[in-house]
Amino acid sequence: MAKYIFITGGVVSSLGKGVAAASCGALLQSHGYKVHARKLDPYLNIDPGTMSPFQHGEVYVTDDGYETDLDLGYYERFLGIKLSRNDSVSGGRIYWDVLSAERRGDYLGKTVQMIPHVSDKIKEYITRPVDADFVICEIGGTVGDIEGKIFLESIRQLANDIGRRNVMFIHLTLAPYLEKSGELKTKPTQMSARNLLENGIQADMLIVRTPRELEEEERKKIGMFCNLPSENIISGIDVDNIYKIPMAYKVQNVFDIIANHFGLKKTDGDMHRFHKIEKYLSDKLPTVKIGMVGKYFDVPDAYKSLNEALFHAGIQNNVHINIKKIDSEKFSEDAVRDVDAILVPGGFGTRGIDGKIAAAKYARENKIPYMGICLGMQVAVIEFMRNVMGVKNADSSEFTDDCTPVIYIMSDHDAADMGGTLRLGSYPCVIKSGTLAEKVYSADLINERHRHRYEMDMNLESQIAKHGMIISGKSPDGKLPEIIELKDHPFFMAGQFHPEFQSSPYNGHPFFNAFVAAALKK
Ligand code: GLN
């Protein structure tokens, strides 16, 4: 049976529970344990797919096509695992399940109540069988939130159901620093742990976000108020890179604390994965400048996975990455004159399209390495049709009806199969031999995640091939173009999918690794 580690947060939101959870999981992995991760979000939306990216940052997509928030991305990246729709569960979905069951008559006329019906449903999601020694489960929101109460109640019950030594509660708080008095204040942390206790949950470890290391006296004081030995109070100091956190926990004996709680053997663990990243961060290395021509730059974290994937590829290539953010609405060739490579990321809607098309044109004509992601592939095709093939009104039907549509919605797509209207999740792609794509992936069949509505017209294949653009990846039935590339160009490749969702800090991702290598060569 898996053991459970719950991560809750208090005092304020945005303390980085996702990264803390992922880091604890990575630490356990480094000691040889198999780890799975889950997130419970108390809010009432049925899933995060409908939530504004302006509030929540990027929409992350799992293999099985679930649109989730970016914490699932941290879990997958740190832990190198694949998660699914059952690993990201909202309050809305729990209530939906319970109310649907009530309408079906499943409760046989009983009074349907928060306890046990909602709490049982929450426990059912938490304990869905997985092949892992540990399930790290983050509870979204902040202790004290009204909608979070039933979630705390459920994890309290679970500890009672399966045994207190099979469940560990880690609570993340904040110790603000008062400039005037030069003091770190521990009171909010005390109050937050007490708030948790009011819900019947004794924290087993506290991670206190602070601008500086907690002193022994401060840890003793917090421990005294929160029923914990001072060793179990960890300093969560701000770091300049999230991959330093597992080591920061390791040196504060977080593994030993977890091992003590569960009665595990204390081992040294193997932290080489993180040493390698720390070395990369501190090494003096050359830098490549990647021009990213996008439009969601004012949304914090809108390009989270993409930035991560470039960083990972930097590690693999031993080069530091400098991302130049170029607003596609204000694009001019001057903006890309000093970059080593151009990346056009995914996007929706007409705004900024001309700038992206111009960026693809510049990269093609000036032989600058180009990577197109989803929309970035579509604009490369539009640009090629207009400026090489001479089809002046070539466009996507997403942007105008008055055009020769080279990108459009395929009518033979089964909408139900596509999660409503978007093609979502992992799809296979067959790679043509002798192409750049084959060199990049060293494979003839790959799987990549999708999140888009429009597709490139497969009928263009023979025409564009005559002029040097080849479709080097296709769906196995041959109907959907998945990868395009240019023949007489050092590196011009674009995919209809989002490779950034599968990049790992430990190995990078073949497409990004090759793109950064091409930038370096340039
Ligand atoms: N807007 C385009 C489509 O729906 C591209 C989407 C994307 O880049 N993710 O097909």
Residues whose N, C-alpha, C, O or C-beta is under 5 A from the ligand:
A	BS01	LIG	G346 G347 F348 G349 I373 C374 L375 R451 H452 R453 Y454
